[in-house]
Amino acid sequence: NYSNFESYWNYLYPWGPSHRGTALMLGNTSYHEHIYLNNGVLTFRATRNYDKIGGEKFNYLSGTIYAKELIEMNSQYPSYSISGDFKAPTIKGTWPAFWITCSSSWPPEVDILEFKGRTFNNFNIYLINETVPTYSNQTNITSPKDWNTFSFYMNMINNNDVSLALSLNNMPNITHTAKGYVGKQFWLIIDLQMEESSGSPGPSSDTFYYLRNVEI
């Protein structure tokens, strides 16, 4: 229910209602047109927008959330497992994602799920001071509109470095060492952004992104 959901998650991005892309994110405790729950499934709904909002034109209205608790690898929390089940749109102009990004500076970042208008998921790892993915793997998802499980594992190696692993449907996909990740704080974000990196024009009809069983 919304009470349980809102005890763990905030609406919008940590920095506000917009980011790269052409969608304005809308949602709060009393407005659920673009972020809503139904039988344990959270849905993001992106709709075409034809009006200016605050003097600015956004092509879409959509939704995003982020976890209230920051992720930080340290001696108290030497390992993390993050996973969830997703049904993601993959048509041109849709840009769903499930990712962590450093709260104080960018990069580092890890993209657990990122579709850019194609059926290929982008598993990306950005290391500190690397503004392009240090490691990137494009994996074709044969049935992205069915439930698929995306997982991320982070384990402390020493007081500075961690090992990272990304998997699809419990099958390992990427493993990598990330120097300097220990002590960094990360936001966990799930969003349905539109256009930009996923191409344009985007869809004229409503687009949906579904998620369930998200666990940290």
Secondary structure, 3 states (H helix, E strand, C coil): CHHHHHHHEEECECCECCCCCCEEECCECCECCCEEEECCEEEEEEEECCCEECCEECCEEECEEEECCCEECCCCCCEEEEEEEEECCCCCCEEEEEEEEECCCCCCEEEEEEECCCCEEEEEEECCCCCCCCEEEEEECCCCCCCEEEEEEEEECCCCEEEEEEEECCEEEEEEEEECCCCCEEEEEEEEEECHHHCCCCCCCCEEEEEEEEEC
